Amino acid sequence: MADERDPVARARLHPVHAFLLAGCVPLFLGALLSDWAYSSTYEIQWTNFASWLLVGALVLAGFALLWALIDLLRADRSWRGRPLVYFLVLLAAWIIGFINALVHAEDAWAKMPEALILSTIVAILALVATWLAFSTWRRGEVK
Amino acid sequence: MRLVAPLAAVAATALLSACGNNSNPNQYGPNPTLPGPHRGLLPTMKIASPAGWGDQRPEVPAGYTITAIATDLKIPRQTLVLPNGDILVAEGRGGGEPKLTPKDFVASKLKAQGTSPVKGGNRLTLLRDANGDGVYETRTVFAENLNAPYGLALVGNTLYVADQDALLRFDYRNGQTRASGPPVVVTPLPSAVNHHWTKSLAASPDGRFLYVGIGSNSNITERGMNVETDRAMVWQVDATTGAHRQYATGIRNPTALAIQPVTGQLWAVVNERDEIGPNLVPDYLTSVREGGFYGWPWSYWGQHVDNRVRPQNPAKVASAVVPDYGLGSHVAALGVAFSAPAMGTRFADGVFVGEHGSWNRTPPSGYRVIFVPFTNGRPSGPPIDFVTNFMGKDGKTRGRPVGVTVDPKGALIVADDLSNTIWRVTPVRR
C-alpha cells in the first residue's frame, strides 16, 4: 500500500515512533553505565539495574522496530534506502540487546565481561539508529 | 545485516552447547569427576512434569514393601519418629523471596510447574498406628499456625521445631496427639530474603545443643554478599539459653542433618551450586567438622575456584574443606537418616538419602531414595537405589522425596512433597 501523504508529512517521524526510538537510547546507555559501575565496584545492585534497563530498552526498541518495519513496507520502492538502513541497524540493536539480556541473567560475575561488551555495542547501535532516523527526516531528504 | 548473521550463529552455538554433552561422569564417593565449568546462553532447564500415581507405586528392592501411610497432606517435608512409634510430619512451604531481576520472574514461573500446587500446611501432623499393623489409622494436627516448619528433633520431653524464621520448643509427653500449648521461641533464625528457607535440625546426643542448617541466600552471591551474613552455615544453638555460634561455614545449603549413632558425629547432606554445567557441582554427604569452611561461595569441592564470585578470596579458598562423599550433581538431596539393624542386613549400616530431583539437568537426576553403605563409620561404596520410580519411564514425575527417617522398629519413612504422601518402606516379615 503506497503512502498517500505528501513528501514532507511522509518524511516526518511520527511523534510516538520518535518517542519509542529516542526513549530506548538512554535506557541502553543506562544499562551500559550500570554494567560499567558493577564491573568496577562489584556492587551487585548495579547489575540488577542493568538487567531492568535492558528490558525497558528492549520493549521500547521492539515497538520502534515494528513501527520502522511498517513504515518500510509502506514506503515507495524508490524511497526505501535510508529507512532500510535504519531498520536494519535497529534490528541489529534489538537482537544483540536480547542476547545481552540473556547474558545478564547469568549469576553475579558470570556475565562479565560479555555483558559490558554487548552493552557497549548495543548502546552504539541504538545511537546510530536514532541518528539515521532523525537526520533523514529532519533534512527532509526526498529522493 | 553483516553484523546479525555471525551473532545469530554465536547464539545458536551457545544454545546448542547448553544442551549438549551431558554424559554422566562418576560423581559418587570421595573423588567425584569434576569437569570444567560451563554455561550456555540459556541455562538448561528440565522441569518435572507432574502426574498422579494411578496404579503405579515407588519401587523398592526385593524383600521390601512400600505403602502410603498418609495422603493429602499439605507439603510434607521432614518427619520424626517419636519414642512410642508415632510419626510427626512437618508441612509447609517457605521462601517467598522478593523477585529482584527479570530472570527471577521467568524462573519462578517455570520452576513452579514441577511442584505441588497445594498450599503449605504450616503445621505438624501426627500419625499413629496403635496396634502395629502398619496402618496409621489415627491422624491429628499436633500443632498449627507455624511458619514453614522443617527440621524436627526430640530431646527427652522437649520437641524442637525449626520454622523458617525461628527455632521453637514444645513440651512433649509420651502419647500426646496435640501440643499442650503454643511453642516457645528458643532463638530467631536468619530469615531475611530466605532464598534457601529450609532450616534443618539435629540435636546433640546429650541434648545440650541443637544444630541448625541455614542455607545460602542465593545460588552464587547474585543477591550480593550483604544478604549472606549468617547464611550457608550450621549453627550450634545452646538448648537452654538460645545462644548460638557458627559451627561450620561455607556449607551452601545443608538441607538435612543427622547424628551418627555411637560416634555422635554430626553429618549433613548439602546442595551445591547451579548454572556451571549439568555435572557441576555434586551435592554431597559429609561429616560436619567443627569450625570447618566448606568453600561457598568462593570455591567448591575444596579448592575449585568459582569465578562468578567477586571479590575473590584466595585465603578462604585455601582453607576450604573437601566434603566426604559426592552424591551427583543437582540431585537435590533433602533428607538424610542413619540406618538401623532392623532395616535388614544389606541396609543395616549406612545412611538413606532422599533426593528431590533436578530441575536444571538433562537427563534429570535424583528423584529417588538411595542408601550409602558405611563401614567403620565411614561411607564405603557406591550408593544403592532404595526407593525409585518417582520419575517414571514415561518421563512423568509422580513424587519427589524429601525427608527420610528410620523407624528403629524397622521402617524407612519417606516424605513426598509432590504427591503429598508419607511412604513407609519395610522389610517383608516372614
Chai-1 contact restraints between the chains, C-beta under 6 A:
chainA,res_idxA,chainB,res_idxB,connection_type,confidence,min_distance_angstrom,max_distance_angstrom,comment,restraint_id
A,Y42,B,R310,contact,1.0,0.0,6.0,A-B,restraint_1
A,Y42,B,P311,contact,1.0,0.0,6.0,A-B,restraint_2
A,I44,B,G224,contact,1.0,0.0,6.0,A-B,restraint_3
A,N48,B,L100,contact,1.0,0.0,6.0,A-B,restraint_4
A,N48,B,T101,contact,1.0,0.0,6.0,A-B,restraint_5
A,S51,B,T101,contact,1.0,0.0,6.0,A-B,restraint_6
A,S51,B,P102,contact,1.0,0.0,6.0,A-B,restraint_7
A,V55,B,P102,contact,1.0,0.0,6.0,A-B,restraint_8
A,L88,B,M1,contact,1.0,0.0,6.0,A-B,restraint_9
A,A92,B,L3,contact,1.0,0.0,6.0,A-B,restraint_10
A,A92,B,V4,contact,1.0,0.0,6.0,A-B,restraint_11
A,I95,B,V4,contact,1.0,0.0,6.0,A-B,restraint_12
A,I99,B,A11,contact,1.0,0.0,6.0,A-B,restraint_13
A,L102,B,L41,contact,1.0,0.0,6.0,A-B,restraint_14
A,A105,B,K103,contact,1.0,0.0,6.0,A-B,restraint_15
A,D107,B,N219,contact,1.0,0.0,6.0,A-B,restraint_16
A,D107,B,I220,contact,1.0,0.0,6.0,A-B,restraint_17
A,D107,B,E222,contact,1.0,0.0,6.0,A-B,restraint_18
A,D107,B,E275,contact,1.0,0.0,6.0,A-B,restraint_19
A,D107,B,R308,contact,1.0,0.0,6.0,A-B,restraint_20
A,A108,B,I220,contact,1.0,0.0,6.0,A-B,restraint_21
A,A108,B,T221,contact,1.0,0.0,6.0,A-B,restraint_22
A,A108,B,E222,contact,1.0,0.0,6.0,A-B,restraint_23
A,A108,B,R308,contact,1.0,0.0,6.0,A-B,restraint_24
A,W109,B,R308,contact,1.0,0.0,6.0,A-B,restraint_25
A,W109,B,R310,contact,1.0,0.0,6.0,A-B,restraint_26
A,A110,B,R308,contact,1.0,0.0,6.0,A-B,restraint_27
